[in-house]
């Protein structure tokens, strides 16, 4: 099964110049066949958020200086 390495940054903030500042980062291997729900579950387990009472907002930085895209 092929996997994609994804870096997850969390517990930080986006600043006024569209950079993610502070927080922590972990690398995870995501199966290419993963669904969106599977990706959310994987991210939750890696960063230690087990309850469904927390909302995860994922964004992808496409290019420096450009607004991040919400996934």
C-alpha positions in Angstrom: 0.0 0.0 0.0 1.4 3.4 -1.0 1.5 6.2 1.6 2.1 9.9 1.5 4.1 11.7 4.2 2.1 14.6 5.6 3.4 17.1 8.2 0.7 18.2 10.7 1.2 21.4 12.6 -1.1 22.1 15.5 -1.6 24.2 18.7 -0.3 27.3 16.8 -1.9 30.3 15.0 -2.0 31.8 11.6 -0.5 35.3 11.7 -1.4 38.4 9.7 1.2 37.5 7.0 -0.3 34.0 6.4 2.4 32.1 8.3 1.6 29.4 10.9 3.4 30.4 14.1 4.2 28.3 17.1 2.7 25.0 18.1 3.9 21.5 17.5 4.6 19.4 14.3 4.4 15.7 13.6 4.9 13.7 10.4 2.4 11.1 9.6 2.1 8.5 6.9 -1.3 8.6 5.2 -2.4 5.8 3.0 -3.2 7.0 -0.6 -6.6 5.2 -0.3 -7.5 7.1 2.9 -10.9 8.9 2.9 -11.5 12.3 4.4 -13.0 10.7 7.5 -10.1 8.4 7.7 -7.7 11.3 7.5 -9.5 13.2 10.3 -9.4 10.0 12.5 -5.7 9.6 11.8 -4.9 13.3 12.6 -7.1 13.1 15.8 -5.2 10.0 17.0 -1.7 11.5 16.2 -2.3 14.8 18.0 -4.2 13.2 20.9 -7.7 14.5 20.4 -10.1 11.6 21.0 -13.4 13.2 21.8 -15.8 14.4 19.1 -16.4 17.6 21.2 -13.3 19.2 19.6 -13.5 20.6 16.0 -10.5 20.1 13.7 -10.0 22.7 11.0 -7.4 21.6 8.5 -5.7 24.0 6.1 -3.1 23.4 3.4 -0.4 26.0 2.7 -0.1 25.9 -1.1 2.5 28.6 -1.5 4.3 31.1 0.8 2.4 34.4 1.0 -0.8 32.8 -0.4 -3.9 32.2 1.8 -4.1 28.6 3.1 -6.8 26.5 1.6 -9.3 24.8 3.9 -9.4 21.1 3.4 
